[in-house]
Amino acid sequence: MSEEFKERNGVEAGEESFAELFEQYSEGGGDNLNIGDKVSGTVIQVGETSVFVDTGTKLDGVVEREELLDEDGNCTVKDGDTVELYVVGKDSGGIKLSRAISGIGGLAMLEEAKASGLPVEGKVESTCKGGFNVTLMQRRAFCPVSQIDNRYVEDPEEYVGKTFEFMVTKLEQRGRNIVVSRRTLLERDAAEAAETFVNDTQVGDEVEGTISRLADFGAFVEIAPGLDGLVHISQISYGRIGHPEEAVSVGQKVKAKITKIDHDDKGRLKISLSMKELAQNPWDTISATFNEGDKVTGKVVRLADFGAFVEIAPGVDGLVHVSQMSYTKRINKPADFVSEGQQVAVKIMSIDLEKRRIGLSMKDAEGDPWLDVEEKYQAGQKVEGTVEKQEQFGIFIQLEPGITGLLPKSVYTRSEKASSFERLRSGETVEIVIGQVKAGERKISLTTGDVEDDGDWKDFAPTKKTTSLNMDGLGSLGSKLQEAFDKKK
């Protein structure tokens, strides 16, 4: 209160409050606030029935304490807290504030809410064609599905039973036709939040928010009321993920770095975020985590003609060349042996920190089956194998995955069971005898058991014609013919 006013009206100390009120009323202390305005003020005092708020004008605001209670009946504010409320009325005694118009009210209150832009509290009762049935002030209203939220509505049922604040957009037929919008209120709040955000932040700042929605291409994070930023899927983690739900979930609190602030064609604010940039690059600690020779488990994340890329830690991929995939199978195409998403065991063969490359081997992780072959197979041992294929020079028979021996044609044609060997087809099982084992050369020669092994794998290309008669393939008859042929010579 001014000293001039005190002197002119003879105001004593005890009369100051009434005099101040009179001066405020005379000078229009709250004229810069209108019904419908949103006020952010500080709680001055919490009383038994009312809460008094500093509105930033010469008149204090007052809101009924009941509006600020939680479900258990406890007041949610205390002296010094900041609250955001709407102006719903004013007179010489102060400014009446409210969270929103609610409860029982007449048509005049709804008309005032519509004219002043005041939010009205309503409960979504059910879904209907094109939207929702909403009850507000004991009246039925309609909210179009496009107006229930400021984002695409995937599941309308999730809104049923909830209470929100709405703006009255249509009021006709003396209250029998009421249309409301929650989206209008959300967009208004979002616009205010966006303006504040742009003024207070810049690219490079770290923000904290809550995952509000997931899409195939990324995660939306609410970083201010009604204001979302997008973390593209490539910026969620150093690790490769197929969908954001593999790394984050709706409702999760996260920290992110602002990488871009822009506007789209319609002038809407676009904020790009990165969670990855706040995380440590796994390559910075790779030497402390992995060593050459380590055997680890990883996930196949990408296939190429020359091999498969395997992720052995989030953000750390290594290459398994096609030649390093298997000792037991001949691999022409990696896709014929492994698939994306498959978990595989690998051995780290090389680490190049400068080029950020890691060489991996799947076959060395499984072990070389030829390492102990001389202990498992000895000459004269009877074994069972599976026919792989017939060639002009012999039959390839698999003794176990990765171990294949050769039964030469020059051996089995001298056997009493020659015809049965000749009829063998791929995939059939046969009993044979180990001839010679040369693990260093990865060769095993086989025999039939009734014929002596001729000693070694040879150059099995078709032989050239010679001047001598070769009757080996005719067995004992061939031997006698050969003797007769030699005597005539």
Secondary structure, 3 states (H helix, E strand, C coil): CCHHHHHHHCCCHHHHHHHHHHHHHHHCCCCCCCCCCEEEEEEEEECCCEEEEECCCCCCEEEEHHHHECCCCCECCCCCCEEEEEEEEEECCEEEEECCECCCCCHHHHHHHHHHCCCEEEEEEEEECCEEEEEECCEEEEEEHHHCCCCCCCCHHHHCCCEEEEEEEEEEHHHCEEEEECHHHHHHHHHHHHHHHHHHCCCCCEEEEEEEEEECCEEEEEEECCEEEEEEHHHCCCCCCCCHHHCCCCCCEEEEEEEEEEECCCCCEEEEEECHHHCCCHHHHHHHHCCCCCEEEEEEEEEECCEEEEEEECCEEEEEEHHHCCCCCCCCCHHHCCCCCCEEEEEEEEEECCCCEEEEECHHHHCCCCCCHHHHCCCCCEEEEEEEEEECCEEEEEEECCEEEEEEHHHHCCCCCHHHHHCCCCCCEEEEEEEEEEHHHCEEEEECCCCCCCCCCCCCCCCCCCCCCCCHHHHHHHHHHHHHHHHHC
